[in-house]
């Protein structure tokens, strides 16, 4: 559903600067979002420790895909997604090895399993060149009761 009139990713997630990990939305609809990024390769990636990016950090990429999707849905409906808190990760699977040396881009997909004014549940998958590097489910509890008016 990408129309080209969507706000930039940085306007859709609660993160700023280098912590905004996704670079572009490939496509999205009511239930799904696909995004791409090469921020895993950046030496200044804030999730790196001792120069390495552990696979567990890919859960944050999945969580940001969820936030982008929720933000796009709210924007489509004339609002802005309420801030939320990641409260659980379930059924997480991670490919062995670090992530920082993977060439090219990661593709991050999120599928909304449930969403209402109190929270969201998503499944996420992070792939590199068609190979799954991480997958799982995540839940977010929303503060402030869902979408807010853009003017508010």
N, C-alpha and C positions, 0 to 999 in steps of 0.2 A: 504494500500500500504506500510505499515511499512516494511522496508527492513533490518533494523538493522544497516544501514550505515549512518543514519541521524546524523547530528551534535547534541550535547546536547542542550536542551531547552535554557539554558543560552546564547548560541551563537546565538539564533534566535530572542530574544526579547531585547528591549533597556534597560531592567532593570537588575540590578546586585544584588548579595547577597540575603538578605531576601526578597527583593521586587520581585524576580523571583518566582511567586506563583505556577506555574504548575510544577508537578514533573515528569510526564511521558506521552508520547503519546501512546494511545491505538491503534489507527489506523487513517489513513487519505487517501484521494484521491484528485482528481482535485477540488472538490467542498466542501468537508467536512473534519473535524478533530474532533476526540474525545480524550480527555486527562483526566487524573485523578490526584488528589492531596489530601493531608491531611493537607496542610499548614494552613487551616482555624482553626485548633485545636492548633496551636503553640502559646504559650504565647508571643513569640517575633514577631508575625506577625505584620509588620509595619502599617497595616491598622486598627489595634485594637485601640479603644479609651476607656480609663477607664476599660480595660480588656475585652471589648465586641467587637464583629465584627458585625457591622450593615449589614443587607441584601443588602443595596445599594452597598457595597463593592464587591458583586458578579459580578457587571458590569465590574470591573477591571479584574476579572478572565475571563470573556467573551472576553474582549479586548485583553488579553494576548493570548487566544486561537487563535484569529484572527492573531495576530503577528506571532505566531508559524506557523500557516498554510501558511501565506504569505512567511515566511522565508523558509519553506520546499519546496514550489513551486519554489522560486528563486534558492535555492540550487540544486534542481533537474535539473534546466535549466542552471547550471553552474555559478550562480551569488549569490548575496546577496540582500535582500530586502532593498529598500531605507528607511530611517527613515520616520516616519509618525507622524501625530498629530490627536488624536481623536477629531473630531469636532462636533459630535452629537450622542445622544442616543435617540431612539424613541420607542414608544410602550413598555416601560419597565413595567414589572409586577414583584413584589417581594412578596414572601411568608412572612407572619408576623413572628416576633420573631427573635432573634439573631442567629448567625450561629456557633459561637465558640464551642458550646457543642455538635454539631452533631457528633455522633461516626463514625469512619471509614473515607472513602474517599468521596469527591465530584467528580462527572463526569461533565466535561465541554465540550460542543459541540459547534462548529461553522460551519455555512454554508455560503459559499461565494455566495452572490446574484449578485454581479457585481464587476469587477476589471479590471483596466487598468493602464496605466503609471501615471495617476493623482491621483488615489485613489481606495479605496475598500469600499464595503458595505457588511455587514454580518448580519446574524441573529445568536443569541447565546441562549443557554439554559444551565442552571446549575441545575443538579439534585443531590439528595441525596437519596440513596436506592430506586431509581425509582420515587421519588416524585419531581416535579418541585419546585425549590426554587427561581429561577429567570429566566427571559427570556426577550428578547428585540432585537432591531436592533441597529447597530452602523455603523458610517461612519468614515473613516480615509482619510485624505488628505496626499499624499506622497510628500516628499521633494526630489528634485534631480531626478525626472523623472523615478521612478520605480526601476528596478533591476540594480545593479552595478556588475561589474566583481569581482570575488573573489580575484583576484590579485590586484584590485584597491581599 
